[in-house]
Amino acid sequence: MIGFIGLGVMGEPMCRNLAEKSGEDVLAYDLDAAPLERLKASGVQPAASVREIAERCNMVFLSLPGVAEVKTVCAGPGSLMLHMRASSYIIDLSTVTVALARDLHERFSARGIYFADAPVARTRAAAEKGTLSVMVGGTEQVYKRVKPLLAHIGSEITHCGGPGAGQATKLINNMVLFQNVAALAEALTLARKSGLSATKVFETLLLGSADSFALRNHGMKAMLPDEFPERAFSVEYALKDMEYLLDFARQARADLKGAKQVMEALERAAAGGNGKKYFPVLVKTI
């Protein structure tokens, strides 16, 4: 049986795809009862606790907000580390620090449990369609075992290297994305202040060397129409990821000035009361 813990913006559609495509029974847990109720239509069974999932499942997926939640689920009271059987697998789809991914790999390995960090990229729409990009860190053995299941939630599954490599690659991915969005925010600001048609500018950028995933998704669909909903990838989540990235950069002795500037832009957006909104809202405080 497959276990799934964490049914938020990305977790719920990923869990649904596993239940509908894998042919396996899925047992899920979340503090919010609403997604558990919705997932019943896809055959997902609700669990009463993390411990129940640990005791009944030999393959457990996590999709949690950050370091604190992953630590609690993996190593706190009633946790996976205390109750999962040897030879079981844990696949962490969350975005956390590289250091935590490596630490959990070592601690679970000591108990005979296999662990992979496998953070995902792209949008909620991609999560719903099962077309995420999944970046896996772990041994070759673990990667080969979990890849067929990850193929139900992602269209690109990449083995990035050993333990922690998935998280490292995901954080670098987000750093590049956030810097692209900040550049688009400056472009949009300049276009509007100079009297140009912002729509025409962005449409023209799509046709040239400035085209990008960020422009097609964040620029055209959020920044241009000025739509920054909640329950999307928020400024607060982006700040969390940038904190993890800059911590990783310090450990690697890399001074990333562009990343620091994006961090400042996100902090301004949060200070302006936009912390819960979709992160391209940083355009409002550029």
Backbone hydrogen bonds, N-H to C=O, Kabsch-Sander energy under -0.5 kcal/mol:
donor,donor_aa,acceptor,acceptor_aa,energy
2,I,25,D,-2.7
3,G,59,M,-3.1
4,F,27,L,-2.1
5,I,61,F,-2.7
6,G,4,F,-0.5
6,G,29,Y,-2.3
8,G,63,S,-0.5
12,E,8,G,-2.1
14,M,10,M,-1.7
15,C,11,G,-2.8
16,R,12,E,-2.3
17,N,13,P,-2.2
18,L,14,M,-2.0
19,A,15,C,-2.4
20,E,16,R,-2.4
21,K,17,N,-2.1
22,S,18,L,-2.0
27,L,2,I,-3.0
28,A,45,Q,-3.0
29,Y,4,F,-2.4
33,A,31,L,-0.5
36,L,32,D,-0.6
37,E,33,A,-2.0
38,R,34,A,-2.1
39,L,35,P,-2.4
40,K,36,L,-0.6
40,K,37,E,-0.7
41,A,38,R,-1.1
42,S,39,L,-1.6
43,G,40,K,-1.8
44,V,39,L,-1.9
45,Q,26,V,-2.9
47,A,28,A,-3.1
53,I,49,S,-1.4
54,A,50,V,-2.6
55,E,51,R,-2.3
56,R,52,E,-1.7
57,C,53,I,-2.2
58,N,1,M,-1.3
59,M,1,M,-1.0
60,V,89,Y,-2.8
61,F,3,G,-3.0
62,L,91,I,-2.3
63,S,5,I,-2.6
70,V,66,G,-2.2
71,K,67,V,-2.7
72,T,68,A,-2.0
73,V,69,E,-2.5
74,C,70,V,-2.5
75,A,71,K,-2.9
76,G,72,T,-1.8
79,S,76,G,-1.4
80,L,73,V,-2.4
81,M,74,C,-2.1
83,H,79,S,-1.2
84,M,80,L,-2.6
85,R,54,A,-0.5
87,S,112,G,-3.7
88,S,85,R,-1.3
89,Y,58,N,-2.1
90,I,114,Y,-2.3
91,I,60,V,-2.9
92,D,90,I,-0.6
92,D,116,A,-2.7
93,L,62,L,-2.7
93,L,91,I,-0.9
95,T,64,L,-0.5
96,V,94,S,-0.6
101,A,97,T,-1.9
102,R,98,V,-2.2
103,D,99,A,-2.2
104,L,100,L,-2.9
105,H,101,A,-2.0
106,E,102,R,-2.0
107,R,103,D,-2.5
108,F,104,L,-2.8
109,S,105,H,-2.3
110,A,106,E,-1.7
111,R,108,F,-1.3
112,G,109,S,-1.8
113,I,108,F,-2.6
114,Y,88,S,-2.8
116,A,90,I,-2.4
117,D,137,G,-1.7
118,A,92,D,-3.3
118,A,116,A,-0.6
120,V,93,L,-1.0
121,A,133,S,-2.4
127,A,123,T,-1.8
128,E,124,R,-2.4
129,K,125,A,-1.9
130,G,126,A,-1.3
131,T,126,A,-2.7
132,L,153,I,-1.6
133,S,121,A,-1.9
134,V,132,L,-0.6
134,V,156,E,-3.0
135,M,119,P,-2.5
136,V,134,V,-0.6
136,V,158,T,-3.2
137,G,117,D,-3.3
138,G,161,G,-2.5
143,Y,139,T,-2.5
144,K,140,E,-2.3
145,R,141,Q,-1.6
146,V,142,V,-2.3
147,K,143,Y,-2.1
149,L,146,V,-0.5
150,L,146,V,-2.4
151,A,147,K,-1.8
152,H,149,L,-1.7
153,I,150,L,-1.7
154,G,150,L,-1.8
155,S,132,L,-1.6
156,E,132,L,-1.6
158,T,134,V,-2.8
158,T,156,E,-0.5
160,C,136,V,-2.5
160,C,158,T,-1.0
161,G,136,V,-0.8
165,A,162,G,-2.4
168,A,164,G,-2.4
169,T,165,A,-2.4
170,K,166,G,-2.4
171,L,167,Q,-2.6
172,I,168,A,-2.0
173,N,169,T,-2.6
174,N,170,K,-2.5
175,M,171,L,-2.2
176,V,172,I,-2.3
177,L,173,N,-2.4
178,F,174,N,-3.1
179,Q,175,M,-2.1
180,N,176,V,-2.1
181,V,177,L,-2.5
182,A,178,F,-2.3
183,A,179,Q,-2.1
184,L,180,N,-2.3
185,A,181,V,-2.3
186,E,182,A,-1.9
187,A,183,A,-2.3
188,L,184,L,-2.9
189,T,185,A,-2.2
190,L,186,E,-2.5
191,A,187,A,-2.5
192,R,188,L,-2.3
193,K,189,T,-2.5
194,S,190,L,-1.7
195,G,192,R,-1.1
196,L,191,A,-2.1
198,A,196,L,-0.8
201,V,197,S,-2.5
202,F,198,A,-2.5
203,E,199,T,-2.6
204,T,200,K,-2.1
205,L,201,V,-2.3
206,L,202,F,-1.7
207,L,204,T,-1.2
208,G,205,L,-1.3
211,D,208,G,-1.5
216,R,212,S,-2.5
217,N,213,F,-2.3
218,H,214,A,-1.0
219,G,214,A,-2.6
220,M,215,L,-2.6
221,K,217,N,-1.0
222,A,218,H,-1.0
223,M,218,H,-2.5
224,L,219,G,-2.7
226,D,222,A,-0.7
227,E,222,A,-2.5
228,F,226,D,-0.5
234,S,232,A,-1.1
235,V,274,N,-0.5
235,V,277,K,-1.8
236,E,275,G,-2.3
238,A,234,S,-2.3
239,L,235,V,-2.6
240,K,236,E,-2.0
241,D,237,Y,-2.3
242,M,238,A,-2.2
243,E,239,L,-2.3
244,Y,240,K,-2.1
245,L,241,D,-2.4
246,L,242,M,-2.7
247,D,243,E,-1.9
248,F,244,Y,-2.2
249,A,245,L,-2.5
250,R,246,L,-2.1
251,Q,247,D,-1.9
252,A,248,F,-1.7
253,R,250,R,-1.1
254,A,249,A,-2.9
255,D,253,R,-0.5
256,L,254,A,-0.9
257,K,255,D,-1.0
260,K,256,L,-1.9
261,Q,257,K,-1.9
262,V,258,G,-2.0
263,M,259,A,-2.2
264,E,260,K,-1.9
265,A,261,Q,-1.9
266,L,262,V,-2.5
267,E,263,M,-2.3
268,R,264,E,-2.2
269,A,265,A,-1.9
270,A,266,L,-2.3
271,A,267,E,-2.5
272,G,268,R,-1.5
273,G,270,A,-1.9
274,N,269,A,-2.0
275,G,270,A,-0.6
277,K,274,N,-1.5
278,Y,229,P,-1.4
279,F,233,F,-2.7
281,V,278,Y,-2.2
282,L,279,F,-2.0
283,V,280,P,-2.0
284,K,281,V,-2.4
285,T,282,L,-1.4
286,I,283,V,-0.9
